[in-house]
Structures are given as C-alpha cells and as structure tokens.
Amino acid sequence: MIRASVSLTLCKGMGTFWGDKTSYRCKLTYRAQADSHIKEFDMKKNGRETKFIALVKENQGGLYREAYSYLHNKEDAEDAVSNMIVKAYSNLERLEDVRKMRSWLYRILVNECKDMLRKRSRVQFADATEMESVQSETSFSQETGTDEPDLYECICRLEDPFREVTLLFYYEEFKVKEIATILGVAEGTVKSRLARARQQLKEMIDRKDG
C-alpha cells in the first residue's frame, strides 16, 4: 500500500507535464498495486485461517483434556475450549509468528480456564463416572500411548502448578521453553515443577500399590 501511494504521488507530479492521460494511467497503476496488496493480505489471512482450523481439529482431544484438568466439569471444559476458539480467531492477525500458533492456542485456553475459575464461587471436583467419560471422549489410550488411566487420574489430583506442566510436557508434548511461554513463567520454574510433579506422582502410585 505504501508503494502504491508513492507511485500515485509521483504520477500526480508528472501529470503537470503529461496531461490527463498520465492521470488516468496513474489511477490504473494505483488500483493494480492496491489490488495486489489486498490479494497478498487475503492469501496470508487465508493461510492463517487454514492452519488455525487444522490445529484446532488436530488438538481437539488435547485442548479439551487441558481444559478439563483445570475445571473438572465437562460443560465448563467445552465452554472454555469454545471461548478460546472465538478469542483466538478474533485475534488471529495479531499473532506475529504463525509457527507458534499451537502454543499460542494453549496459552489462550489456560488463561480462559483461570478466568472461569476466578468467577466460580467454589471449585467443583469430578466424580469417578465423569472422569471415565472424559478419558473415553479424549481417546486417552490412543493419544498418550498408554493403557493406564489411573496415572491420568493421579495427574489430575496434582496441585495446579504441577498438573499443568505435566500435561503440557508429557501429553501435549510441548518443550520446556514453549510451556514457559504458555504459562508465563521462567523455564527454570517449569523444570522444577516437572521434577516435583514426578516425585508426587511416584508417591501416589507407591501408596496405591502398597
């Protein structure tokens, strides 16, 4: 658009010498360049939208599981994911690096879940029946490569700081740096939380086995 404006300014200046034909030619040049910029913008936008839709579809189970781990309620988890999709799509053009779109989606979701928790008068915890339903709907065994739903149940019982890093690292396969960005904490904090989460999980499993 800047290039088109400069071209138009130059053409207007030369129009004094070349007459009306030049003025008409300038308008055509401006329109062609402006159309080119618009098409380029539309292509970028369409590319982002295509990637956005693909990522949401690919990560449906993981996004829902992440929301459920915070909210412990099926309907609230579904609402959180839906709200995240709307907010992310509305701000799609603000994302500077498209390669980081997946971690960006999870960051929006985490913030949405925390906002919903703040609005609650008290946290509702899932019963065993609902937990089984969630594991089934998110294709737990297929996505994680494990047949140990008890482990997931133990993870959900961890305190928020330890549960969220565990799910993001082991289940959603984010790197430590990406998790730090999603949660807005230092990388060292992520590492220490992962270490403490592993220790707590080991203790939980040992108590069950004992």
N, C-alpha and C positions, 0 to 999 in steps of 0.2 A: 504493500500500500504506500510506503514511503517513496519507493522508486517511481510509482505511478504519479505521485504528487509532484516530485521533482521534474519528471518528464513534462507534466502539464504546465508547470511554471516556465520551463524553458521554451516550450512551444508558444505560450502566450507572448513571451518576449519577442520571439521571431515573427509572430503574427503581424507585427507592425510593418515588416518588410515584405512578407509573403502573402498577405491579404487573407480573405475569408476561407480559401481552400485549405490553408495551413491550419486555421482554427478548427475546421471540420476534421482534418486529419488528426489533429491533436486530441479531439474528443474520442475518435475511434481508438487511438493509441491508449488513451487513459482507460477507456472501457475494457479493452482487451487485457491490459495489465491488471486492472482491478478484478476482472473475472478470473484471471489466472490465480491471483492471491486467494480469492474466495474458494476456488476449486481445491487449492492446496490445503487450505484450512479445513474444508469439508473432508478431504481424504484423511487428514490427521485425526479429525474428530471421529470419523467412521472407524478408523483403525483402533482408536482407544475404546470405542464402544464394543467393537468385536472382541477385543481382548478382555474387556470388563465382563461381558456376557459369558465368555468361555471360562474365565476364572471362577465366576460365581457358580456355574454349573459343576465345574470340576471339584470345587471345595464345599459343596452343599453340606455333606456329612460332617466335615471338619468344622465348618462355621457353626453349625447347629450344636455340635458337641461342645465347642468352646463356650457358646452362649449358655448352654445348659449347665456347664460346670460352675458358672457364676450364679445362675438364677434358680437352679433346682426346680424348674417348673416348665412343662412342655410349652404351654401357651405363651409364657413370657419369653422363652427362648426363641420361639418362632417370631414373636413381635420384634425382638431385638435384632434378629437377622434381617427381617423386612425393613426395619427402620434404618439399619446400616446400609442396605442396598439403595434406598432412596437418597440418603445423605451422600453416599459415595458417588452415585450417578450425578447428583446435582453439582458436585464439586470436581467432576472428572477432569475438567480443563485446568484445574489448579495443580494437579499432580505434575511435578516437574520431571520426574524420572519414571517412565512407564514400566521400566524393568522392576521397579519396587512396588508395583501395584498390589501384589498379593499381600505383602506385609502391611501395606497401607490399609487394605480392607480389614485386616485383623485388628489393626490399631483402632480404627473407627468402631469396630464391633466391641472391643474391650471397653472403650470409653462409653459406648451406649449401654453396655451391661452395668457399668459402675454408676451411671446416671440413674438407671432404673432401680438399682439397689438403694441409692440415696433417697429415692422417692417412696420407698416402702416403709411402712411403719415397723415391720419386722420381717426377717428372712424366713421363707418357707423352705423346709427341707423335704426332699423327695422320699417317698416310701419305696419299699423294695419292688413293688409291682411296677411303678413308674420307671424305676431305674432299669429294669429288664426291658421295658418298652423302648427306652432311649437307645440302649445298646443294640437292639434289633433294627431300629429305624436308621441308625447311623452306620449300619454294616460294620460293626465293631471288628469282628474277626477278619473281614476282608481288608479293611483299611489299615489295620495295625499288624496283621500277620500273626496274631496270637489268638489262642482259644482260652484265655484266662480273664474272663470278665471280672473275677474277684480283684484283680490288680487294678482295673479301672475304677472299681468301687472304692478301693483304698485311696487312689489318687484323688477322687472326688471328696474324700474326707480330710485331705490336707488343708491347711490354712491357705487363704487366697494367694499370698505371695509365692508359696511353694507349689501349689497346684497349677497356677497359670504358666509358670516356666516349664514345668514337667510336661504339660500337654503340648505346649508350643514346640518344645525341643524334641520330644520322643514321638509324638503322634502327628504333629503337623510338619515336622522335620525342618523347622527354621534354624538358622545358625544363631550362635550367641549374639552376634552383632545385630542381627535382624530382630531378635527378641528384645534386646535393649532398646531399639528404636520403637517397637510396638508398645512397650510398657513405659517408655520414657525414663529408663534407669540406666545406670552405668553397666558396662559389660562385666566388670568385677562383681557387681551385685547379682547379676544373672548367674554367674558361675557359683557363687557362694550359696545361692538359693537352691540351685540344682543339687549341690553336694548335700545340703541339709535335707532336701526332699528325698533323695536316695536313702539317706540314713533313716528317716522317719518311716519310709515305705518298708525298709528291711525290718524295722522293729515291729511294724504292724503285721507283716507276713509271719514273722517268727512267733508272735503271740497267737496268731491263728493256728499255726502248725502245732504249737505247744498245747 
